[in-house]
Amino acid sequence: MHMHACLRCLPSCFLVASICFATCGLNAQHLLTPQEQKRIDEAIANHIGDVPDNAGPLAKNLSAKMMPKAVEAAIRKVADWELERSQPYFGNEWTWSVLYTGFMAASTATGDSKYSDAMLEVGKKFNWQLRSHLPNADDQSIGQTYTELYMQEHDPEMIAGTQTELDDLVTHENDPAPRIPWWWCDALFMAPPLWARMNAITHDGKYLDYIDREWWKTSNLLYDSQEHLYFRDATYLNKTEPNGQKMFWSRGNGWVLAGFARLLQYLPKDDPRREKYVQQYREVAAKLITLQGKDGLWRSGLLDPNYYGVPENSGSALIAYGLAYGINEGILDRKIYAPAVKHAWKGLLSYVYADGRLGSIQQVGAAPSFYKPTSSFIFGVGGFLLAGSEVDRMAKNQAHK
């Protein structure tokens, strides 16, 4: 019996992510904590996702073949569902800005401007401003979309507010503070890619200098040079999984790998500092493919997959994106990594429902957790669209050979 069908037989188990023991070939998922349930309730209230008991049938018309037409059909299906569902509620929090990076990538992959046109409306809605003054990494993240739109439209209004805030952050960088600016690993996706894009626009090296100072502070704090993985933040340095292994969160390491990709996209190839990032990027990528599940996906807790059972598709999508980007740029060995990306893409497609919902996405959190296979949240969809865009590029490169 398929896991989704199994769950539909058990509508009373609202708080249980999966109770498909041997029938589904998975270990049981565990009850959500009150805090986890609270985050789900808040997400539903804020229209950033939901967790229905029944999400209907799975899509039957998607192909995992590495052909542009097939990849783009999957991108469109998921993007169209999310755009229609979420556009009335577009916000400027990080959850939304990750989705927006995906919509920008979907436009590039499909050649359809409707997704980037929707992002132009986002910029206008928020007057091209970041979410706060002296913003943290999360509140900077929407600037990635502003800068990408600027690169298309060349309208100075699109980046003026963002540039002012980044300049202010440089000025205040050494103000007394209790902790480093990018103190949690997610921040490496949220902020550095924006700074790299601002450098590409202005050719002012101070933005790359800032990245280089702050990235390596975060790395020194959170990167485990033996495991080649990032802890989520300093509070996890000594936490362990039920099996005794160190606690490394798949979405957290997905943020990091995708952050590398989005940074390297705009970090000049002749910058002497680039090789440090490339080396660590390769280390993390090499570790992550050893942790890939038999279904091509990664579990919420990377080093205790049996405890978590159900795959986590925001982390899986971000990892697939980071790997595919590296292949496309010749940074990662195609022979080693292309099979992993193809396997991951096939796995992700198996969680797309007939209407375009992408399921099995963990709610907002900071650690490995539990969720239902029907759960869908906008940041996970953003990750899927990013992954699709690079898988599409792989398919196009393959077709041209």
C-alpha positions as CSV (number, residue, x, y, z in Angstrom):
1,M,0.0,0.0,0.0
2,H,1.3,3.5,-0.8
3,M,2.0,5.7,2.2
4,H,-0.5,8.3,1.1
5,A,-3.3,5.8,0.6
6,C,-2.4,4.3,4.0
7,L,-2.8,7.7,5.7
8,R,-6.2,8.3,4.1
9,C,-7.4,5.2,5.8
10,L,-6.6,6.8,9.2
11,P,-8.3,10.2,9.2
12,S,-8.4,10.3,13.0
13,C,-4.6,10.5,13.3
14,F,-4.4,14.3,12.6
15,L,-1.3,14.8,14.8
16,V,0.6,11.8,13.5
17,A,2.8,12.1,10.5
18,S,2.6,8.5,9.5
19,I,1.4,5.3,11.1
20,C,2.2,3.0,8.2
21,F,4.4,0.5,10.0
22,A,5.4,-2.5,7.9
23,T,2.6,-2.0,5.4
24,C,4.4,1.1,4.0
25,G,7.9,0.1,4.8
26,L,8.4,3.0,7.1
27,N,8.9,3.4,10.8
28,A,6.2,5.1,12.7
29,Q,6.3,8.9,12.9
30,H,5.8,10.4,16.3
31,L,3.3,12.7,17.8
32,L,3.8,16.4,17.2
33,T,4.8,18.5,20.2
34,P,2.5,21.3,21.2
35,Q,5.1,23.8,19.9
36,E,5.2,22.0,16.5
37,Q,1.4,22.0,16.3
38,K,1.4,25.7,17.2
39,R,3.7,26.4,14.3
40,I,1.4,24.5,12.0
41,D,-1.6,26.4,13.2
42,E,0.2,29.8,12.8
43,A,1.3,28.8,9.3
44,I,-2.3,27.9,8.3
45,A,-3.5,31.2,9.7
46,N,-0.8,33.1,7.8
47,H,-1.6,31.2,4.5
48,I,2.0,29.9,4.1
49,G,0.8,26.2,4.0
50,D,-1.5,23.6,5.4
51,V,-1.8,20.0,6.5
52,P,-5.0,18.5,5.2
53,D,-6.1,15.0,6.3
54,N,-6.7,14.1,2.6
55,A,-4.9,15.9,-0.2
56,G,-6.5,13.8,-2.9
57,P,-4.7,11.5,-5.4
58,L,-1.1,11.8,-6.4
59,A,-0.2,13.1,-9.9
60,K,-0.1,10.4,-12.5
61,N,1.0,12.5,-15.5
62,L,4.5,13.6,-14.4
63,S,7.6,12.0,-15.8
64,A,11.0,11.9,-14.1
65,K,12.8,11.6,-17.5
66,M,15.7,14.0,-17.9
67,M,14.0,15.9,-20.7
68,P,13.3,19.6,-20.6
69,K,9.6,19.2,-21.6
70,A,9.1,16.7,-18.7
71,V,10.9,18.8,-16.1
72,E,9.2,22.0,-17.1
73,A,5.8,20.3,-16.9
74,A,6.5,19.4,-13.3
75,I,7.8,23.0,-12.6
76,R,4.6,24.5,-14.1
77,K,2.3,22.1,-12.3
78,V,3.7,22.9,-8.8
79,A,4.3,26.6,-9.5
80,D,0.8,27.2,-10.9
81,W,-0.9,25.5,-8.0
82,E,1.2,27.6,-5.5
83,L,0.8,30.9,-7.4
84,E,-3.0,30.6,-7.5
85,R,-3.2,29.6,-3.9
86,S,-0.8,32.1,-2.4
87,Q,-0.8,35.2,-4.5
88,P,-3.6,37.0,-2.6
89,Y,-1.5,36.6,0.6
90,F,2.0,37.4,-0.6
91,G,4.2,38.7,2.3
92,N,7.7,39.8,3.0
93,E,8.8,37.2,5.6
94,W,11.6,34.7,4.8
95,T,9.0,32.0,4.2
96,W,7.7,34.0,1.2
97,S,11.0,35.2,-0.1
98,V,12.2,31.6,-0.5
99,L,9.1,30.9,-2.6
100,Y,9.9,34.0,-4.6
101,T,13.4,32.8,-5.5
102,G,11.7,29.7,-6.8
103,F,9.2,31.7,-8.9
104,M,12.1,33.7,-10.4
105,A,13.9,30.4,-11.2
106,A,10.7,28.9,-12.7
107,S,10.4,31.9,-15.1
108,T,13.9,31.4,-16.2
109,A,13.5,27.6,-16.7
110,T,10.1,27.7,-18.5
111,G,10.5,31.0,-20.3
112,D,7.1,32.0,-18.9
113,S,7.1,35.5,-17.5
114,K,4.0,35.1,-15.5
115,Y,6.0,34.0,-12.4
116,S,8.5,36.9,-12.6
117,D,5.6,39.3,-13.4
118,A,4.0,38.2,-10.1
119,M,7.3,39.0,-8.4
120,L,7.2,42.5,-9.9
121,E,3.9,43.0,-8.1
122,V,5.5,41.8,-4.8
123,G,8.2,44.5,-5.2
124,K,5.6,47.2,-5.8
125,K,3.5,45.9,-2.8
126,F,6.4,46.4,-0.4
127,N,7.8,49.5,-2.1
128,W,11.0,47.6,-2.9
129,Q,11.9,47.7,0.8
130,L,13.4,45.0,3.0
131,R,11.3,43.9,5.9
132,S,13.1,45.9,8.6
133,H,15.8,48.4,9.3
134,L,19.2,46.9,9.9
135,P,17.5,43.6,8.9
136,N,18.7,40.2,10.1
137,A,19.4,37.6,7.4
138,D,15.7,36.5,7.2
139,D,14.5,40.0,6.6
140,Q,17.2,40.6,4.0
141,S,16.2,37.6,1.9
142,I,13.4,39.2,-0.1
143,G,16.2,41.4,-1.6
144,Q,17.4,38.5,-3.6
145,T,14.3,38.8,-5.7
146,Y,14.5,42.6,-5.9
147,T,18.1,42.4,-7.2
148,E,17.2,39.7,-9.8
149,L,14.4,41.8,-11.1
150,Y,16.7,44.8,-11.2
151,M,19.0,42.8,-13.4
152,Q,16.1,42.3,-15.8
153,E,14.5,45.7,-15.6
154,H,17.4,48.1,-14.7
155,D,15.0,50.3,-12.6
156,P,17.1,51.9,-9.8
157,E,14.1,52.1,-7.5
158,M,14.1,48.3,-7.3
159,I,17.4,48.2,-5.3
160,A,17.8,51.6,-3.7
161,G,16.2,50.6,-0.4
162,T,18.1,47.3,-0.3
163,Q,21.4,48.9,-1.0
164,T,20.9,51.5,1.7
165,E,20.2,48.8,4.3
166,L,23.2,46.7,3.3
167,D,25.4,49.8,3.4
168,D,24.1,50.5,6.9
169,L,24.8,46.9,8.0
170,V,28.4,47.3,6.9
171,T,28.6,50.5,8.9
172,H,27.2,48.9,12.0
173,E,29.0,45.5,11.5
174,N,31.2,45.9,14.6
175,D,28.6,47.4,16.9
176,P,28.4,45.5,20.2
177,A,26.2,42.4,19.7
178,P,25.6,39.2,21.6
179,R,26.3,37.0,18.6
180,I,27.5,36.9,15.0
181,P,25.0,38.2,12.4
182,W,24.6,34.8,10.7
183,W,24.4,32.7,13.8
184,W,22.1,30.1,12.4
185,C,22.9,28.0,9.3
186,D,19.7,29.0,7.5
187,A,21.1,32.5,7.3
188,L,23.7,31.3,4.7
189,F,20.9,30.9,2.2
190,M,19.0,34.0,3.3
191,A,21.8,36.7,3.2
192,P,25.0,36.0,1.3
193,P,23.3,35.4,-2.1
194,L,21.8,38.9,-1.8
195,W,25.2,40.5,-1.0
196,A,26.7,38.7,-4.0
197,R,24.0,40.0,-6.3
198,M,24.5,43.5,-5.0
199,N,28.2,43.2,-5.8
200,A,27.4,42.0,-9.3
201,I,25.2,45.1,-9.8
202,T,27.5,47.7,-8.2
203,H,31.0,46.2,-8.6
204,D,31.6,47.5,-5.1
205,G,33.8,45.0,-3.4
206,K,32.7,45.8,0.1
207,Y,29.7,43.5,-0.3
208,L,32.0,40.5,-1.0
209,D,34.3,41.6,1.8
210,Y,31.3,41.5,4.2
211,I,30.3,38.0,3.0
212,D,33.8,36.7,3.5
213,R,34.1,38.1,7.1
214,E,30.7,36.8,8.2
215,W,30.4,33.5,6.3
216,W,33.6,32.1,7.9
217,K,32.5,33.3,11.4
218,T,29.4,31.2,10.9
219,S,31.4,28.3,9.5
220,N,33.9,28.4,12.4
221,L,31.0,28.2,14.8
222,L,28.7,25.7,13.1
223,Y,30.6,23.6,10.6
224,D,31.7,20.1,11.8
225,S,34.9,19.5,9.9
226,Q,34.7,15.8,10.6
227,E,31.1,15.2,9.6
228,H,31.2,17.9,6.8
229,L,27.8,19.1,7.9
230,Y,26.5,22.2,9.6
231,F,24.8,22.3,13.0
232,R,21.6,24.4,12.9
233,D,23.0,26.8,15.5
234,A,25.2,26.8,18.6
235,T,22.5,25.3,20.8
236,Y,22.7,22.0,18.7
237,L,26.5,21.5,19.1
238,N,26.0,18.8,21.7
239,K,22.5,17.5,20.9
240,T,22.2,14.0,19.7
241,E,19.6,11.9,17.9
242,P,17.9,8.9,19.6
243,N,20.5,6.6,18.0
244,G,23.3,8.6,19.6
245,Q,24.5,10.4,16.4
246,K,25.0,14.1,16.2
247,M,21.9,16.1,15.3
248,F,22.1,17.5,11.8
249,W,18.9,18.9,10.2
250,S,18.3,18.1,6.6
251,R,16.7,21.4,5.8
252,G,19.4,23.3,7.6
253,N,22.1,21.6,5.5
254,G,19.9,22.1,2.5
255,W,19.9,25.9,3.2
256,V,23.7,25.8,3.4
257,L,24.2,23.8,0.1
258,A,21.7,26.0,-1.7
259,G,23.3,29.0,-0.2
260,F,26.6,28.0,-1.6
261,A,25.0,27.6,-5.1
262,R,23.3,31.0,-4.9
263,L,26.5,32.6,-3.7
264,L,28.8,31.0,-6.2
265,Q,26.4,32.0,-9.0
266,Y,27.5,35.6,-8.5
267,L,30.9,35.3,-6.8
268,P,33.5,36.2,-9.5
269,K,35.4,33.2,-10.8
270,D,38.7,35.2,-10.5
271,D,38.1,36.1,-6.9
272,P,41.0,34.5,-4.9
273,R,38.6,33.8,-2.0
274,R,36.2,31.7,-4.2
275,E,38.2,28.5,-3.7
276,K,37.5,28.4,0.0
277,Y,33.8,28.3,-0.6
278,V,34.1,25.7,-3.4
279,Q,36.1,23.4,-1.2
280,Q,33.6,23.5,1.6
281,Y,30.7,23.2,-0.9
282,R,32.3,20.0,-2.3
283,E,32.8,18.6,1.2
284,V,29.1,19.1,2.2
285,A,27.9,17.8,-1.2
286,A,30.1,14.7,-0.9
287,K,28.7,14.0,2.6
288,L,25.1,14.5,1.7
289,I,25.0,12.0,-1.2
290,T,26.1,9.3,1.3
291,L,23.0,10.1,3.3
292,Q,20.5,10.0,0.5
293,G,17.6,7.5,1.0
294,K,16.7,4.6,-1.2
295,D,13.8,6.7,-2.5
296,G,16.2,9.5,-3.5
297,L,15.2,11.8,-0.6
298,W,16.6,12.8,2.7
299,R,15.1,12.5,6.2
300,S,14.6,15.3,8.6
301,G,17.4,14.1,10.8
302,L,20.3,13.3,8.5
303,L,22.2,10.8,10.8
304,D,19.2,9.0,12.2
305,P,17.0,8.4,9.1
306,N,15.2,5.4,10.5
307,Y,13.8,7.4,13.4
308,Y,12.2,9.9,11.1
309,G,11.0,7.6,8.4
310,V,9.1,9.9,6.1
311,P,11.3,12.0,3.7
312,E,11.5,15.8,4.2
313,N,11.0,17.5,0.9
314,S,12.1,21.1,1.6
315,G,15.6,19.8,2.7
316,S,15.6,17.3,-0.2
317,A,14.7,19.9,-2.8
318,L,17.3,22.3,-1.5
319,I,20.0,19.6,-1.5
320,A,18.9,18.5,-5.1
321,Y,19.2,22.2,-6.2
322,G,22.6,22.6,-4.7
323,L,23.9,19.4,-6.3
324,A,22.4,20.1,-9.7
325,Y,23.9,23.6,-9.7
326,G,27.3,22.2,-9.0
327,I,27.0,19.7,-11.9
328,N,25.9,22.4,-14.3
329,E,28.8,24.6,-13.4
330,G,31.4,21.9,-13.5
331,I,32.1,22.2,-9.8
332,L,30.8,18.8,-8.9
333,D,31.7,15.6,-10.9
334,R,28.8,14.8,-13.2
335,K,29.4,11.0,-13.1
336,I,29.2,11.0,-9.3
337,Y,26.4,13.5,-8.7
338,A,24.1,13.3,-11.7
339,P,22.6,9.9,-10.6
340,A,21.9,11.3,-7.1
341,V,20.1,14.3,-8.6
342,K,18.1,12.2,-11.0
343,H,17.1,9.9,-8.1
344,A,16.2,12.9,-5.9
345,W,14.1,14.5,-8.7
346,K,12.2,11.3,-9.2
347,G,11.6,11.1,-5.5
348,L,10.3,14.6,-5.3
349,L,7.9,14.0,-8.1
350,S,6.4,11.1,-6.2
351,Y,5.1,13.6,-3.6
352,V,3.3,15.9,-6.1
353,Y,-0.4,15.6,-5.9
354,A,-2.8,15.7,-8.9
355,D,-3.6,19.3,-8.2
356,G,0.1,20.4,-8.0
357,R,0.5,20.3,-4.2
358,L,4.0,19.3,-3.1
359,G,3.7,17.2,0.1
360,S,5.9,15.9,2.9
361,I,7.3,19.3,3.8
362,Q,8.3,20.0,7.4
363,Q,6.7,23.0,9.1
364,V,8.7,26.0,10.2
365,G,11.2,24.9,12.8
366,A,14.9,24.6,13.7
367,A,15.5,20.9,14.2
368,P,14.4,17.5,12.8
369,S,10.7,17.0,13.4
370,F,7.6,15.2,12.3
371,Y,4.8,16.0,9.8
372,K,2.2,14.4,7.6
373,P,2.9,13.4,4.0
374,T,0.2,15.9,3.0
375,S,1.9,18.9,4.6
376,S,2.9,21.6,2.2
377,F,4.6,24.9,3.0
378,I,5.6,27.7,0.6
379,F,9.4,27.6,1.4
380,G,9.5,23.9,0.4
381,V,7.8,24.8,-2.9
382,G,10.4,27.5,-3.4
383,G,13.1,24.8,-2.9
384,F,11.4,22.5,-5.4
385,L,11.2,25.2,-8.1
386,L,14.9,26.0,-7.5
387,A,15.7,22.3,-7.9
388,G,13.5,22.1,-11.0
389,S,15.3,25.0,-12.6
390,E,18.7,23.3,-12.3
391,V,17.4,19.9,-13.2
392,D,15.9,21.6,-16.3
393,R,19.4,23.1,-17.1
394,M,20.9,19.6,-16.7
395,A,18.3,18.2,-19.1
396,K,19.0,21.0,-21.6
397,N,22.7,20.5,-21.4
398,Q,22.2,16.7,-21.9
399,A,20.0,17.3,-24.9
400,H,22.6,19.5,-26.5
401,K,25.4,16.9,-26.3
